[in-house]
């Protein structure tokens, strides 16, 4: 019985991937270019301005922005499918749970991110030469950031009533989480009176962990532990809210 349920859940997740990513990538390949532009364009600007000094930090920042953009992008796709195609109404009336639906759509957004992740991985291998431990830390942090962003995207998608409204939320959230905070640059570049404001964004803690592991930022062991606790706690809270408080069967 448990095997049948697991297979059923897997089929539901794969159906979301086929509907939201494979179909769109096959018929609208220009969408793949869209996933490349934002992370790489800011990386190029950072490299030019710093004359190459911040290329390592910029690559790390591009990884975080790619995860944030993909996860938050879930909001627009879900809003489009919910409001324009009434897909969520069909899903709600089916045995599919909100968790399976969210996981499936989250995986589909990750498929979109494959090109940029491949490019950034090659750049990291060339310019950063990360050790196995550093690579595992980067993967762990990116996974946490992605779970946080898809949970946030899923929640907002269930409360928005129009895809245009959803696009507005997407742009604002992506900017607040991946452009303004010290993701593409070090927090030490921010004057001390304003530095504490950066810690409002959870991506600041994620960036500090990766930057510290790669040797770009020097922080104490206590601060590093705090960074891990904050980013994990925030992710769990947002995930629980997305699952428990989202308008799902009441829509």
C-alpha positions in Angstrom: 0.0 0.0 0.0 2.8 2.4 0.9 4.6 1.6 -2.4 1.4 2.4 -4.3 1.0 5.7 -2.4 4.7 6.7 -3.1 4.3 5.8 -6.8 1.1 7.9 -6.9 2.8 10.9 -5.3 5.7 10.6 -7.7 3.3 10.5 -10.7 1.6 13.6 -9.4 4.9 15.4 -9.0 6.0 14.3 -12.5 2.7 15.6 -14.0 3.5 19.0 -12.5 6.9 19.0 -14.1 5.5 18.0 -17.5 2.8 20.7 -17.4 4.8 23.6 -16.0 8.3 23.1 -17.4 8.8 20.5 -20.0 5.8 21.8 -22.1 6.9 25.4 -21.8 10.5 24.8 -22.5 9.7 22.7 -25.6 7.2 25.3 -27.0 8.7 28.5 -25.7 12.6 28.1 -25.5 13.0 31.8 -25.0 11.9 31.3 -21.4 15.2 29.5 -20.8 17.1 32.7 -21.8 15.0 34.6 -19.3 16.4 32.4 -16.5 19.9 33.3 -17.5 19.7 37.0 -17.9 19.2 38.3 -14.3 21.9 36.3 -12.4 24.5 36.7 -15.2 23.8 40.3 -16.0 24.4 41.4 -12.3 27.4 39.1 -12.1 28.9 40.8 -15.2 28.3 44.3 -13.7 29.9 43.3 -10.4 32.9 41.9 -12.1 33.4 45.0 -14.3 32.9 47.4 -11.4 35.3 45.5 -9.1 37.7 44.8 -12.0 37.5 41.1 -11.3 38.1 41.3 -7.6 34.5 40.2 -6.7 34.1 37.5 -9.3 34.1 34.7 -6.7 31.6 36.5 -4.5 29.5 37.3 -7.6 29.3 33.7 -8.6 28.1 32.8 -5.2 25.5 35.6 -5.4 24.4 34.4 -8.8 23.7 31.0 -7.3 21.5 32.5 -4.6 19.7 34.8 -7.1 19.1 31.8 -9.4 17.5 29.9 -6.6 15.4 32.9 -5.4 14.3 33.8 -8.9 13.3 30.2 -9.7 11.4 29.7 -6.4 9.6 33.0 -6.5 8.9 32.5 -10.2 6.7 29.7 -9.0 4.2 32.4 -7.9 3.6 33.7 -11.4 3.3 30.3 -12.9 0.9 29.0 -10.3 -1.1 32.2 -10.5 -1.4 31.9 -14.2 -2.4 28.2 -14.0 -4.9 28.9 -11.2 -6.6 32.1 -12.5 -6.3 31.6 -16.3 -6.6 27.9 -16.8 -8.4 27.0 -13.5 -5.9 24.2 -13.0 -5.8 24.5 -9.3 -9.6 23.9 -9.2 -9.1 20.6 -11.0 -6.2 19.7 -8.7 -8.2 20.6 -5.6 -11.0 18.3 -6.7 -8.5 15.5 -7.2 -6.7 13.3 -4.6 -3.6 15.5 -5.0 -2.5 17.1 -1.8 -1.2 20.7 -1.4 2.2 19.2 -0.5 2.5 17.1 -3.6 1.3 20.0 -5.8 3.9 22.4 -4.2 6.7 19.9 -4.5 5.9 19.0 -8.1 5.7 22.7 -9.1 8.8 23.4 -7.2 10.7 20.7 -9.0 9.4 22.0 -12.3 10.8 25.5 -11.5 14.2 23.9 -10.7 14.2 22.3 -14.2 14.0 25.9 -15.6 17.1 26.7 -13.6 19.2 23.9 -15.0 21.0 26.0 -17.7 22.0 28.8 -15.3 23.1 26.2 -12.6 25.3 24.4 -15.2 26.9 27.7 -16.3 27.5 28.8 -12.7 28.9 25.4 -11.7 31.4 25.6 -14.6 32.4 29.1 -13.6 32.7 28.0 -9.9 35.0 25.1 -11.0 37.2 27.5 -13.0 37.4 30.5 -10.7 36.7 29.1 -7.2 38.1 25.6 -7.2 35.9 24.6 -4.2 36.8 21.6 -2.1 34.4 18.8 -1.4 33.3 20.4 1.9 32.8 23.8 0.3 30.8 22.3 -2.5 28.6 20.4 0.0 28.1 23.6 2.0 27.1 25.5 -1.2 24.6 22.8 -2.2 23.1 22.7 1.3 22.7 26.5 1.5 21.2 26.6 -2.1 18.8 23.8 -1.2 17.6 25.7 1.9 17.3 29.0 -0.1 15.3 27.2 -2.8 12.9 25.6 -0.3 12.4 29.0 1.3 11.7 30.7 -2.0 9.2 28.0 -3.4 7.3 28.1 -0.1 7.1 31.8 -0.3 6.1 31.7 -3.9 3.5 29.1 -3.3 1.9 31.0 -0.5 1.7 34.3 -2.5 0.3 32.4 -5.5 -2.7 31.2 -3.5 -3.6 34.7 -2.3 -3.2 36.7 -5.5 -6.2 37.1 -7.7 -4.6 38.2 -11.0 -1.4 37.2 -12.8 -0.4 40.9 -13.2 -0.6 41.3 -9.4 1.6 38.2 -9.1 4.2 39.6 -11.4 4.3 42.7 -9.2 5.0 40.6 -6.1 7.6 38.5 -8.0 9.6 41.6 -9.0 9.5 43.1 -5.5 10.3 40.0 -3.6 13.2 39.0 -6.0 14.7 42.5 -5.6 14.4 42.6 -1.8 15.9 39.1 -1.5 18.6 38.9 -4.1 19.6 42.3 -5.4 19.6 44.8 -2.5 21.0 42.5 0.3 24.8 41.7 0.3 24.5 38.7 -1.9 26.6 39.8 -4.8 29.0 41.7 -2.6 30.3 41.5 1.0 28.3 42.9 3.9 31.5 44.7 5.0 30.9 47.0 2.0 27.9 48.4 3.8 28.6 51.3 6.3 28.1 50.0 9.8 25.1 52.2 10.8 23.1 50.6 7.9 24.7 47.2 8.0 22.1 45.8 10.5 19.3 46.5 8.0 20.7 43.9 5.7 20.0 41.2 8.3 16.3 41.7 7.8 16.7 39.6 4.6 17.3 35.8 5.2 19.5 35.7 2.1 22.1 37.8 4.0 22.6 34.9 6.3 22.8 32.4 3.4 25.4 34.6 1.7 27.5 34.9 4.8 27.6 31.1 5.2 28.8 30.6 1.6 31.2 33.6 1.6 32.7 32.4 4.9 33.2 28.8 3.7 34.9 30.1 0.5 37.2 32.4 2.4 35.8 35.7 1.2 34.3 36.7 4.6 35.8 36.3 8.1 33.2 35.7 10.8 33.3 34.1 14.2 32.1 30.5 14.7 29.2 31.9 16.8 28.0 34.1 14.0 28.3 31.2 11.6 26.1 29.0 13.8 23.6 31.9 14.2 23.5 32.2 10.4 22.6 28.5 10.0 20.0 28.7 12.8 18.3 31.8 11.3 18.2 30.5 7.7 16.9 27.1 8.7 14.3 28.5 11.1 13.0 31.1 8.7 12.7 28.4 6.0 10.8 26.0 8.3 8.4 28.8 9.4 7.7 29.9 5.8 7.2 26.3 4.7 4.8 25.6 7.5 2.8 28.8 6.7 2.7 27.9 3.1 1.3 24.4 3.8 -1.0 25.3 6.7 -2.2 28.8 5.9 -2.4 28.9 2.1 -5.8 29.2 0.6 -6.0 25.7 -1.0 -9.3 23.9 -0.8 -11.1 27.1 0.1 -10.2 28.8 -3.2 
